[in-house]
Amino acid sequence: MGAMIEEVQHLVEDMSSQQKEMIGGKTYYRGSLWGHDVVLAFSKWGKVAAASTATVLLDRYGCDILIFTGVAGSARQDVKIGDVIIADKLIQHDMDVSASTWFEKFEVPGLKLKYFPVRNQHVDQAREAATTFFSEDPKLPEHLQPFGILVPTVHTGTIASGDQFIGSLEKLAEMRSEIEGLACVEMEGAAVAQVAYEHQVSVIVIRSISDNADHTAHVDFPKFVEQVASYYSRGIVKNLLRNLSV
């Protein structure tokens, strides 16, 4: 899954035995990638769009693992533009029904959870896939040089999702103080993780850092997605699927 078409397009092009189906205004591509039967989908932005796509993947196609790739904003000083975050847990930063006094902030009603965990083996496999891609892909420098990215780093940490674009130093500082191990912010991953949790399947979320969430650094976002993030997605997912154990 990807929230932007560019994030899945290269993978669609690599897919063999491809079949397409339209469901709920979204196209689902079914076929084979590097030894696995897969379904690819462009989810569109936001938690609802991502959750509805994930539900279709599980209910209609019977997928036994959900993989989400895309861009995110850094929430740590050591996480730079061009780096990659592998989620070890995910949280919805805009989930707050604590005023009811029945729940804590970030707790999802009915689940008694704030954080949705990722299995250690899948964190390790995704991290290895990204690290191998960065160290071995010969074409990577030509994609990175226009953005001044020298040596990308792979990090693990908490990914926070919410239906808002974070662009405030104050908001980011508040989130850092309240969310354990916060590495980046985006708009879909925790929703996918909740659906996976409720269906008792695995989830992997991989994010390429396109900006600082306080907007102190700027890149040509469409160009970054097309030339860097989409390239990352293809290379990392390719390595991941070659060694993935569900």
N, C-alpha and C positions, 0 to 999 in steps of 0.2 A: 504494500500500500504506500501511496505517496499523496500529499496534499496538493501537489502541483503536477501538471501533466509531464513537465520536463523531468521530474524525479522518477518516473517509471517508463518513459518513452524508450530509452535505450534498452531496457529489459524486455519490453514488448518486441522490439526489433530482433532480439536474440532468441526469442521463444520459437520453438518448433511445434508442429502439429497444432497450430493455433486455431482456436474457435472463439467467437465473440458473442456476447449476450448483453442486451440492455435491460437493466433492472433499476427502477426508481430514478431514471434519468442519468444513470452511470453505466459505463461500459466495463464489463468484466472479461478479461482475456484468459482463456484456459489453454494450457499446453504444457510443454516440457522445458525445463531449464537445468542444465548441468546435472542431469541424473535425477531430478525431482519433478513430480507432477505438481504444477503450481497454478494459481489464479492470481492475476495482476489486476489492480484497480486504482484509478485516480479518484481519491475520496472527496476532494475539494476541502476548503479550509473549515476549521472549527470542530468543536467536540461532537456536536450532533451529527455532522456529516461523516466524521470518522467513525463514530459508534454505529451509525446505520450501515456503513460499508462493512465494518467488521462483522456485524450480525449477519449480513448476507453471506459473507465468506464462510461463516461457520454453519449457518442453518441450511443454505442451499447447496454449498459445495463441500461441506464436511472437512474443511481445513483443520489440521491438527496443530498448526503453529501460525501465529500472526507476526509478520515482520513489517515494521513501518520505517521508512527512510524519509528524510527531508531536512530542511534548514531550521535553525534556531538562533536565538540571541544568547550571547554569553552572560553568565551571572557570576563569574569569578575572574579575578585579574589574571590568573595563569592560563585561562582558556581564551585563546586568540582566534581571530578570524582565520578560517582555513583548517582549524582543528576539528576533531570528531569526538562526540560524546556517545558513549554506550551507556544506556540506562541500567542501573542496578536496582532502582526503584522509581516509581512515578507517583505524582500527587497532583490533585486538581487545586490550583492555588486560588481559584475563585469559588470553591465550595465552602460556604460558611452559613450554617444554620444555628450557630452558637447562641444567638439571641433567644432561641427557644428554651435555652437552659438544659435541653435534653442531650445535646451533642456538643462535642468539642469542635473548635475551628478546624476545618479541612476534613472532618470525619464524614464519610459517606453514609447517610441514613440507611439503616437496614443491613449494612455490612460490617459495622464496627471497625472500619479500616480508614486510615488516612493515606497510607502508602500501599501501592500495589507492587509487590516484589517481582523481580525477574530471576529465574533460576540461575544459580551460579555457573552451571555448565554452559548456558547460553550467553551469559556475560563474557565468559572466557573465550568462547568460540567466536563471538562477534569482535571482541578486542583483537584476537589473533588474526582474524580476516582483515581488519582495517590496518593493523600494523604491517602485515605482509604486503598488502596493497601499496602502502606508502613506501616501503623499502625496496620493492621489486618492480613497480610499474615504470617502464622506460619513458613513457610519454607524459608522466605526471608533471615534470618541470614546465613544459610548455603551456600547461593549463594554469599553473600557479603564478608564473612570472608576471603576467599583466596585473595581478592584484598585490604584488609585493610579498607574496607568501613564500617563505623559504623552506622551513622544515615543519610540516604539520605534525601535531602530536595527538595521540589517542588517549582520551581520559575516560574514566568511569565515574558515575555520580548520579545524583537525583535529578530527574527531569520534571519540571513543573509545567502543567498545561492549564490554559484558561482561555476563555473567549474574549480576549483583549490583547492588543499589541502593546507590550511594555516599553515605555520610552521615558521613564522618570527615574532619576537617581534616588529620590525618596522612596518610591514604590519598590525599587530593586533592593534598597537597604532593608526595608521592612520584610521583604520576602526572605532575604538571607538570614535575618535574625530569627525567623519563625520556621524555616524549612531546613531540615537536617541534610547537609551535604549537597546543597543546591549547586548545580553545575550550569544549567541553561534553562531557558524558558521558551515555550512554543505553544501551539494551540490544539494539539490532537492526541499526543501520545498516551496520556493518562486515561483518556476516554477509551482508547483501544485496549489498554491494560485492564480497565474495569470489565469490559465485555469479555476479554479472555479469562479473567478471574472467575466471572460468573458462569462461564461455560467450561471451566476447568481445562483450559488449553494453555499452551505456552505463548509468550510474547517476547519479541526482541524489538527495541526501539533504538535506531541509529540516527544521530543528528549531526549535520555539518554546520559549523558556526559561520554565519553570514554577516553578523553585526554584533556590536555591543548593545545589550538591551537598554542601556542608558543613552544610546545614539551619539556617543562621543566619537565614534569612528564610522566612516561612511564608505561604502563600496557601491558600484553599479549593481543593484540587486538583481534585475533580470539577467544581466550578463553573468553574474556570479552563479545564479541557479543553472543557467544553460551550460556554462563552460566548466564549472567546478563541482557544484553539488550533484548534478546529474551524472557527471563522470565518476565522482566518488560512489554514488549509489550503485552504479553498474559494477564497478571494480570490487567494492566491498561485498556486495550481495553474491557476486560470482564466487569469490573465495569462500564465503560463508556456506553457500549451498554445496560446494564441493566437499565440505567436511562436516556438515550439519548432522547431528544426531538428535532426534526429537525425544 
